[in-house]
């Protein structure tokens, strides 16, 4: 810096990267002069993307925590109501002009609407003569770095994973420390919403990156070593429960990989794979924009005949299908805003294969309910279960909800917790309560498993698209 010339002001735009540690956009801005920051509350856009009250409340609580972290660094956070992505360019131009910032920094997002928003903001910022820099903060390797020998995106996870490890460098894995203060501490920013908008799920999901890091440390010091053996059993606290924090960027995937390094590779492999599945699905939506339009990854499946059955869809949403594990899973979702990963597959496959209801119905409902709602991972998981997506389960592989319960909740601890109507049913009948001969305050199965399985196989096997991919 030339003596006597004030440093040029930088502006950081926070979105799904609500943290100060390992944040490339923030670190870059702090190296370029004085810094201010902004967050746009896009309520109308969030609603259009089916993000429900638990997710949006969690975001708001995390933004409040972020405001305190930034204030300690001498960085003012402007929290503004900008209802739709289409409003963002004008709002950003106004803020740049009001703050006097000469350059905008942000970390990339990959769904199509977010990409279009960022391009529009970029053009608007450039039009007033200000700089704009896009960084990579959501993934470890950006889309386009992991390609086949023919320079095409991978559509199967295992070769993607293999190539990912062949491409990644020590530099890619290096985490960034929290920036040093750029000015004297400030009072935290005021939020642009009523505090009541932050309350949904507050007790179950405390917010902020400090909470996320503590959660990660606890998991790495304890449950991570047994993750591979315990992760499929919903009655066991065997997973990290970090997904909400990863979804909004309160913690970075690089920090998660750092925690796994403390264990031998074979001990942490299963959890590392989950981090790479998250990465894989982000590459998919970035490199295949049609997935963000509600289309099947394999587009010919958009012509598959799905069933229209509102009563069955409502029974599934309400946890009243007559299949105890499916119902326990759905009730966990609607009562807590979270669902165990094994059960997400069971519930999704029941809707798409047993009921033959379009995966988009389930994808939307999960987005509305989940505190960890994440478009890329949610869409990828639903299309995997429906056999329409990348690396999808073969259409003839259909989970039996009865045997899934017997295998993964053998004592019924989880199922009885969420389906108390079956609390007194013996273990051997728990997942087939219709065999007890008793009158229970619980519905019979809404569809027979054998019939449903045969129907789904016939529907998929007989599907003959007019043109293949």
N, C-alpha and C positions, 0 to 999 in steps of 0.2 A: 504494500500500500504506500502511495506517495504521501509524504508528510503533509498534513494540513488538508488533505482531501478526504471527506467522510466516506466510509465504506458504502458500497452500493447495497441497497436493501433488497432482500430476497423474500419471496412468499412461498410457503409450503402448503399444498392442498392435500389435506388428509381425507381418505375415503375408507377403504377396507384395509388400512394399515395403521391402526390406532395405537401406536406405541412410539417410544423415543429410542429404544435400543434396537440395533440392527435394522435401521430404517434408512435405506440409501438416499431417498429424497431429502430427508431432514439433515443427514450428515453432509450432503453436498451443499445444501443451502447454508449451513452453518460455517462452511469454509469459504463462503463468498461475500460475507458482509453481515450487516444487521439483518435480523430475521423476524418476520411475522408469519402467522399461520391461519388457515381457515378450514372450516368444516361446513358443508351445506346439508341441512336437513331436508331431504327430498321426499316428504311424506306421500305426495300423490304418486310419485314414481315407485316408491317402495310398495305401495298398495297395488299398483299395476303389475308389479313383479311378484305379487302374492306373498310378500314378506309380512308375517303376522305380528301381533302385539308383543309376543315374548322376544322375538328377534329385535324389533325396533326399540323396545325398552332397554334391552341389553346394550344395544349400540349407544343409546343416549347415556346410560350410566357410564359406559366406557369413555365416551367423549368427555364427560365431566371429570373422570379420573385423569384423562389425558390433559385437560386444561390445567390441572394442578401440576402435573409433571412439566409441562411447557413453561408455566409461570415460574417455576423454580429455576429454569434455564434463562429467564429473562425474555421469553417469547410470548407475545400476546396471541391468543387464539380467538379469531372472529368466528362465532357460531351463528349462522344465518339461515333463515327459512328460504329455501330455493326449491319450490315444490316439485318441479319436473326437470329432467335432464336438459330439456330444450331451453330452460331458463338459465342454465349455467353459464353460457358465454357472456351474456349481458351482465350477470352478477359478478363474474370474474373481472371483466373489464372495469366495472365500477370500483371494485375493491382494489385493483391495482392502481387505479388513478387516485383513490382516496389515501392509500397507504404510501404511495410513491415508490412502490416496489418496481424494480426494473426487470426482474426475472421470476418466472413461476416454475416450481418443481413439483412433480407428482410421480407416484409409483403406478405402474401399469395395472389395468384391470382388463379382463379378456372377453366377457360376454359381449355380444354384438351391440346392444344399446349403449353400454359403457364405452365401447370403442368409438362409436359414432359421436357420443358426447365429447369425448376427449379430442377428437379431430376438430369438432366445431369450436371448442375452447381454444385449441391450438391456433386455428385460423384467426379467431377474434383477438387473441393476445398478440399475434404477429402483426395484425392490421394496425395496432396502435403503437407499434415499434418496440414492444417489450419481448424479452427472451422467454423461451419455454423449453424445459428439459424433462424428458420422460425417463424414468428409472425403472429398474426391475426389483420389486420388493415382495412380491407375492409367491414367487417360486424360486428355486435354487438355480435351475437352468431355464432360461426363457424359451418359449415356443420357437422352434426353428433350429435350436442347437442339437436336438436329438432326432436324427433322421436316419432312414434306411440307407443302404448302399446306393439305392437309386435316387437319393435325395428327396424321399417322400416321407410324410409323417407315419409313425407306427400306428397300427390299429389293434395290436395285441399287446397286452401288458408285459409279458415275460421278456420278449425281445427288446421292448422299450427299456425295461429295467436293466437288462444286460448292457445295452448301448449307453444308457445313462451313466452307469459306473465306468464305462470306457471313455466317456467324454469329460466328466466332471474333473475339475482341478482343485488343488488346495486353495487357490484364490477364490474359486466359486464357493467353497465351504467356509471361508473365513467370515466370521460374524463381525459386525461393526459395533463398537462401544457407543454408549450414550454420549452425545456431544457435550462438550464443556459449555458452561454458561456463556451466553453472548452478551448479556447485560445483567444489571441488578435484578433480583427477584421481583416479580409483579404480583398483584392480586389476581387470582384465577378469573378467567372469563366468566361472564354470566351466560347461562344457557337461554336459548330462544324458545323454550317450551316450559309448560307448567311441570312441576316436580311429579305430579301424578302420572305423567307419561313415562316415568322411569320405573314404576313400581312393579310391573308385571314380572314375576319370577325373580324378584330381587333377593329373596332369602336363599333360594336354591342356587342362584348363579351370581355371586358377587363379581364386580367388574373391575377392570383395570389390569395393566400388564404386570403389576407387582403380584396380584393374585394369580395370574397365569404362570408367572415364573415359580411361585411357590408350589403351585399345583404340579408343574413339571418336575421340580426338585423332589417332591414327595413321591411322585410316580417312579422317577429314575432310581431313587434310593430303596424302593420297596417293590411295587407291583410289576415293574418292567421285567424283572428277572423271570417272573412266572407268566408273562403275558401270553406267550404262545400256547401254553396249556390251559389258561383260564379264560381267554378272551371270548370264547363261544358260549359261556355259561352265564346267563343273565342274573342268576341268584348270587353270583360271586362278583365282588368289586374288583374286576380284573382288567378293566380298560383305563385309559388315561383320563377320560372326560375332558380332554383339551379341545375337542372339536369346536365348541362355541368360540373359544379364544382364537383358534386358527382361522375360523371363518371370517372374523372381522379384523384380523391382523393384530390382535393384542399380544401375540407372540408369533415369531417367525418360524418357518420350517427348518431354517438353519440352526436355530437354537435347539429345536427338538432333536436334530441329528447330533448336535454336540452332546446332548445328554445321553444318547445311545452309545457314544464312544467309550463310556466308562465300563461297558460290559463287553464280553467277548462277542465277535460278530454273530456267532451262531445263537447266542442268547438274545440278541436284540433284533435279529433278522426279520421276524414277523412284524414287529412294530415299524421298523424302517420301511418295510414293504407298504404299510398303510400310508406312510408319508409320501411314498413314491406313487401310490395310486392317486392320491390327491393331486400330485404334480401331473400325472398322466392325463387326468380328466381336464385339467386346465389347458394342457397342450391341445387336447381334442377340440375344445370349444373355440380356442384361438385360431386353429388351422382349418376348422370346418364350420364356418359361420352359420350354415343352415341349421345346425343343432340348436342355436339360440333362437330359432324361429318356431320352435315347437315341432320340428320335423324329426323323424327317426334318423339316426345316423345312417343306417342302410335305408335309403329313402323309399325303396320299393315296398317296405313294410307299412308305409302310410296308406297303402291300398288294401291292407289286410282287413277282413271284416271283424270288427269288435262288437261285443254285445252292448246293448243299451238297457240297463236294468237299474233304475234309480233306487228301488227298494233294497236290492243287494248292495249297492254302493253305500247307502245309508247304514245298513247293518254292519258293513266293514268299518266305516268311520266310527261307529258307536261301540265297537267291540261286542257285537251281538251276532257273530257268524255261527255260533255253536261249536267252533273249534277253539278250545281253551287257550292254546298258546298264541294263536292269532289275536284273540280277544284281549288277552293280557297285554300283548304288545301294543295294540291300538289304544288301550286304556292308559298304559304308561305314557304314550305319546300325548294324548289329549289332557292328561292330568298334570304332566310334568314338563312338557315341551321337549322331551328328549326320548330317544329310543335306542336300545342296545343294538349294536351293528348286526349281529346274527339275526335278530328279530326284524330288522329292516328288510333283510332278504326274504325272510319267511312271509312277512306281511305283504311285501310287494309281489312276490310270486303267487300268493293266494289270490290277490286281486286280478293279476294279469293272466294267470293260467287257470285257476279254479273257476273264476267268475268271467274270465275273458273280457274284462273291462279295460278300456284303453289306459295305457301307462300314464298318459297325460293327466288323467283324473287323480291318480295317486300322487304323482309328482307335485301337482298343485296343492293337494291337501297337506302333504308333508311340508312344503314351503310355508304354508299358512300356520302350521303348528310348531315347527321346530325352532328352538332357540339357536341352534347351530345351522339354520337354513343357509345353504351354500349352493348356488345354482349349478356349478360344474359338477360337484360331487353328487348332488341329489339327482341331477339328470343322468349322470353316468350310472349311478346305482339302479335307477328305475329302468333304464334301457338295458342294462345287464340282465336284470330279472325278467324283463319282457322278451329277451332274445332279439331285440331290434338294434342293439348298440355295438360299440367296440368291445371286442373280446367277450361277447355276450355268452351266457350259459346256453348250451344247445337247447332247442325248443322242446326236446323230448325229456330233458332233465327237469323234473317237476317235484319240488319238495312235498313230502307227505306231512301235513301239519301235525298229525298224530304222532308219528315216529320222531319228528323233530322235537316235540315236547318231551317224549320219553327219553330221548338221547341227551338233550341239553338242559332239561329241568327235571331230572329223574325223581326227585323228592317233592317236586311241585312247589317249592318255596316261593319262587317268583310268581308262578301262575296263581297260586292261592292269594298272594298279596293283592293282585290286581283284579282277580275274579273271586271275590269272597263268597259268592253263591256256591262255590264248589269246595269250601273250606273243609267240610266233613266227608267229602268223597274219598274213598280209599285210593292209595297210590295207583293200584293196578287199573282203576277205572278213570283216573283223573282226566286223561286225554281222550277218553271215549265215554263220557258220562252218560250217553244214551244207552249204554250196556248195563247200567246199574239196576234198571227196573224200578227206580225210584222216581217220585214226582219232584222235580227240582225247579227252582225258580231260575231256569236257564234254558235258552232256546235249543231246539234240535239243530243239527247241521243244516245250513241253508242250501248246501249242494253235497252230493255224494262224491267222495274222493275218487273212486274208481271211474265213475261216469265223467267227472270233470277232467281227469287226466286223459282219458281216451278222447274226449271232445277236443281238448286243446291240441293233442298230437295230430288228430285228423285235420283240424283247422289249419295248423301250420304246415303239415305235410302236403295238404291239398292246395295250399296257396300257390298260385302260378301267376306271378306278376307279369304285366304286359311287357315290361322291359326290366332287366336286372340292372344293378348298379354298374 
